[in-house]
Amino acid sequence: MSNRPQVEISDMTQLSPAPVVSVAMVTYNHESWIRNAIEGVLMQEAPFDYELVIGEDCSSDATRSIVLDYQRRFPSLIRVICSERNVGPAANHGRVIDAARGEFLAFCEGDDYWCNPRKLAAQVALLQADPGAGAAHSDWIRARNDGANSWILDLRSVHHRMRRKYLEGDLFPVFYFAKVLRTCTLMLRRSALQAYQGDRISTPAYRFGDTVIASYVTSRWRVAYWPEVSAVYRESPGSLLRSGLQSKIAFLKSCLAFDDDARQYFADRSDYPQAYRLEIGLGLFLWAVKARDRGAAVLALRDLRAHFGVRGFFVACWRALSIRLPTLRRRGDAGAASAAAWR
């Protein structure tokens, strides 16, 4: 049972006593987008019961009133977890996971949305058909803000040119690559998530959690893949990676700390992705130069030198490029692509 401060708004007399899937949705100041996120869950055509557990983190905008209105309108599906003070992203996510009751857990943050009504049914079918798979995911598309309060969707899905070996089966060598395992497309077995929560790798506090979970799950289970677009990921200006240069630098330093720990934890794995460290180091150096942060730039260069010789550097670069090149963006315009085209 969680010790996190919280109150739940729900009607247990209307909710399913045994949902097959719990959809975890964390939200904070998402008043412009949260309706899309909720509607994407409500439109699911599933031959089983599911629930939507929303963690609302004391938003300063109308997000809470919106999610509570949806809970009143759909009491058989929606539960809202909230509190009288902001608890932060990690604790908010944690209390939603603690409250989830399903055999499988799916994820959609309040600024993303699902665009395929078959997502839950298809991914549950994949996991039920393969007991050795701990997770299932799918293709997705990106949306970016054009600066005029409208969103432009990519013309092509992110996975449309990716090789299948990077999308299903043993994905431990690419666990760090968010364009593969995008959280808004992910479904996990509850047993896999519980195993992760009970393991020491889940203990340290990094500035992210999705990569840590992905490393653990992919190291122990296969990953199933549904080759259809199921979600739209918004590149929101207020996200951690888009909220200023120093936030990016702090995030990448946290990635270095995780990689240090992960290399020890996965010391017996010869397929641990060396390209992860390379991408962190290069990213840290480039953002440090842009921010004129000499200390961070020196740290990045020293780290790259310590971990890669000349040959190792180019080998890691090639491996990283072989995965990333097929995912390069093809941008459309507001008239060329719309969310409706992906429903």
KOLLUM-771408 format. One line per field, with one value per residue (C-alpha): residue number from 0; z, x, y. Coordinates in steps of 0.25 Angstrom, whole numbers, plus 5000, padded with zeros to 4 digits. Layout:
N
n <- [NUM	...]
up <- [Z	...]
east <- [X	...]
north <- [Y	...]
This chain:
343
n <- [0	1	2	3	4	5	6	7	8	9	10	11	12	13	14	15	16	17	18	19	20	21	22	23	24	25	26	27	28	29	30	31	32	33	34	35	36	37	38	39	40	41	42	43	44	45	46	47	48	49	50	51	52	53	54	55	56	57	58	59	60	61	62	63	64	65	66	67	68	69	70	71	72	73	74	75	76	77	78	79	80	81	82	83	84	85	86	87	88	89	90	91	92	93	94	95	96	97	98	99	100	101	102	103	104	105	106	107	108	109	110	111	112	113	114	115	116	117	118	119	120	121	122	123	124	125	126	127	128	129	130	131	132	133	134	135	136	137	138	139	140	141	142	143	144	145	146	147	148	149	150	151	152	153	154	155	156	157	158	159	160	161	162	163	164	165	166	167	168	169	170	171	172	173	174	175	176	177	178	179	180	181	182	183	184	185	186	187	188	189	190	191	192	193	194	195	196	197	198	199	200	201	202	203	204	205	206	207	208	209	210	211	212	213	214	215	216	217	218	219	220	221	222	223	224	225	226	227	228	229	230	231	232	233	234	235	236	237	238	239	240	241	242	243	244	245	246	247	248	249	250	251	252	253	254	255	256	257	258	259	260	261	262	263	264	265	266	267	268	269	270	271	272	273	274	275	276	277	278	279	280	281	282	283	284	285	286	287	288	289	290	291	292	293	294	295	296	297	298	299	300	301	302	303	304	305	306	307	308	309	310	311	312	313	314	315	316	317	318	319	320	321	322	323	324	325	326	327	328	329	330	331	332	333	334	335	336	337	338	339	340	341	342]
up <- [5000	4996	5007	4997	5000	4992	4991	4981	4974	4969	4970	4973	4972	4957	4954	4949	4961	4952	4940	4930	4927	4936	4928	4936	4932	4939	4937	4941	4935	4923	4921	4906	4904	4915	4908	4896	4905	4912	4899	4893	4905	4905	4890	4892	4886	4896	4899	4913	4925	4927	4935	4934	4946	4945	4954	4955	4962	4967	4954	4954	4942	4939	4938	4951	4948	4934	4939	4951	4941	4932	4945	4948	4934	4933	4947	4942	4935	4942	4955	4959	4969	4974	4986	4992	4989	4977	4979	4966	4954	4960	4972	4964	4954	4966	4973	4960	4958	4972	4970	4957	4958	4944	4940	4929	4930	4918	4919	4913	4919	4919	4907	4898	4892	4886	4872	4870	4876	4875	4883	4896	4890	4880	4891	4901	4890	4887	4902	4905	4893	4897	4912	4910	4906	4917	4909	4896	4888	4875	4864	4867	4861	4866	4867	4869	4872	4861	4871	4867	4877	4867	4865	4852	4851	4843	4830	4833	4846	4853	4851	4836	4832	4844	4843	4850	4859	4866	4869	4875	4882	4889	4890	4901	4892	4889	4902	4903	4889	4892	4877	4879	4892	4893	4906	4901	4892	4903	4911	4922	4929	4944	4948	4940	4947	4961	4958	4954	4967	4976	4969	4974	4960	4963	4975	4971	4968	4953	4946	4937	4939	4926	4921	4935	4934	4919	4922	4933	4925	4912	4920	4925	4915	4900	4895	4885	4874	4868	4854	4854	4859	4872	4878	4876	4884	4886	4886	4897	4900	4915	4915	4923	4910	4905	4917	4916	4913	4928	4929	4917	4923	4937	4930	4922	4935	4941	4929	4931	4946	4941	4931	4942	4951	4939	4934	4948	4949	4935	4936	4931	4919	4907	4899	4908	4898	4898	4888	4900	4907	4894	4891	4905	4904	4890	4894	4907	4900	4889	4899	4908	4897	4893	4908	4909	4921	4921	4932	4926	4913	4919	4927	4914	4907	4918	4919	4904	4905	4917	4911	4896	4889	4874	4869	4879	4877	4862	4864	4874	4865	4854	4863	4867	4853	4848	4857	4857	4842	4838	4849	4843	4843	4830	4834	4828	4829	4837	4824	4820	4833	4844	4856	4849	4838	4849	4856]
east <- [5000	5005	5009	5008	4997	4985	4970	4962	4950	4942	4930	4934	4919	4920	4934	4938	4942	4953	4958	4967	4975	4978	4981	4990	4989	4997	4994	4998	4994	4989	4975	4977	4980	4974	4961	4968	4975	4963	4955	4965	4964	4948	4947	4954	4947	4951	4944	4948	4946	4957	4959	4965	4973	4976	4987	4984	4996	4989	4989	4989	4979	4966	4971	4966	4952	4952	4956	4946	4935	4939	4939	4925	4921	4928	4928	4928	4942	4949	4956	4963	4975	4979	4983	4983	4998	5007	5015	5023	5024	5030	5021	5009	5012	5015	5002	4994	5002	4999	4984	4984	4976	4978	4986	4992	4996	4995	5000	4996	5001	4991	4998	4998	4986	4982	4977	4973	4961	4967	4980	4976	4969	4981	4992	4985	4983	4998	5002	4992	4997	5012	5014	5029	5026	5026	5022	5015	5016	5012	5015	5013	5013	5019	5012	5018	5013	5014	5014	5000	4993	4991	4998	5005	5005	5016	5012	5019	5019	5032	5034	5030	5045	5050	5055	5046	5058	5058	5043	5040	5046	5059	5060	5070	5081	5071	5064	5069	5063	5050	5046	5045	5038	5030	5022	5009	5008	5013	5006	5013	5009	5006	5015	5027	5024	5023	5036	5043	5037	5043	5057	5069	5070	5056	5062	5071	5064	5067	5060	5053	5047	5043	5057	5060	5047	5050	5064	5059	5047	5055	5066	5056	5044	5042	5034	5022	5019	5006	5010	4999	4999	4992	4997	5000	5012	5012	5025	5020	5028	5027	5032	5045	5054	5048	5048	5061	5076	5079	5068	5073	5087	5082	5074	5086	5095	5084	5085	5100	5097	5087	5097	5108	5098	5092	5106	5109	5095	5095	5110	5107	5101	5110	5099	5098	5097	5110	5103	5094	5106	5111	5098	5097	5112	5110	5097	5102	5114	5105	5095	5106	5113	5099	5097	5112	5113	5128	5128	5117	5124	5138	5130	5124	5138	5145	5134	5134	5149	5149	5138	5142	5155	5156	5151	5140	5135	5133	5127	5117	5114	5111	5101	5094	5092	5087	5076	5073	5074	5061	5053	5057	5045	5037	5028	5015	5006	4993	4985	4994	4992	4982	4979	4966	4974	4980	4967]
north <- [5000	5014	5024	5035	5046	5044	5043	5035	5040	5027	5019	5005	5000	5004	5000	4986	4977	4971	4979	4972	4985	4998	5010	5019	5034	5044	5059	5073	5086	5079	5086	5088	5073	5064	5063	5056	5047	5042	5041	5032	5023	5023	5020	5006	4994	4983	4970	4971	4981	4992	5004	5018	5022	5037	5043	5058	5066	5078	5086	5101	5101	5094	5080	5075	5080	5074	5060	5060	5064	5052	5043	5047	5044	5031	5025	5011	5013	5025	5027	5039	5040	5054	5061	5075	5078	5075	5062	5062	5053	5041	5040	5043	5032	5023	5025	5022	5009	5005	5008	5000	4986	4981	4968	4978	4992	5002	5016	5030	5043	5055	5062	5050	5042	5029	5029	5014	5008	4994	4997	4990	4978	4976	4977	4968	4958	4958	4956	4945	4938	4939	4936	4939	4954	4964	4976	4980	4993	4999	5009	5024	5038	5051	5064	5077	5091	5101	5113	5117	5107	5097	5083	5078	5063	5056	5050	5037	5028	5027	5012	5012	5009	5002	4988	4978	4973	4986	4985	4972	4960	4963	4978	4979	4985	4996	4998	5013	5017	5024	5024	5009	5007	5020	5020	5024	5011	5002	4991	4983	4971	4974	4963	4969	4983	4977	4969	4982	4990	4979	4980	4989	4995	5003	5009	5021	5034	5038	5049	5039	5025	5020	5016	5009	5001	4998	4993	4983	4978	4976	4968	4958	4957	4957	4969	4967	4977	4982	4988	4999	5013	5014	5027	5042	5047	5062	5069	5078	5091	5089	5075	5073	5072	5085	5094	5100	5097	5094	5085	5077	5077	5072	5061	5056	5056	5047	5038	5037	5033	5023	5017	5016	5008	5000	4995	4989	4983	4977	4973	4959	4964	4965	4972	4984	4996	5004	5014	5018	5025	5030	5037	5043	5048	5055	5060	5066	5072	5079	5084	5089	5097	5103	5107	5112	5103	5100	5090	5081	5081	5077	5066	5061	5061	5054	5044	5040	5039	5030	5020	5020	5019	5024	5010	5008	5022	5020	5006	5012	5023	5014	5005	5017	5023	5009	5010	5025	5028	5021	5029	5043	5052	5055	5067	5070	5082	5084	5081	5069	5061	5061	5053	5048	5041	5032	5028]
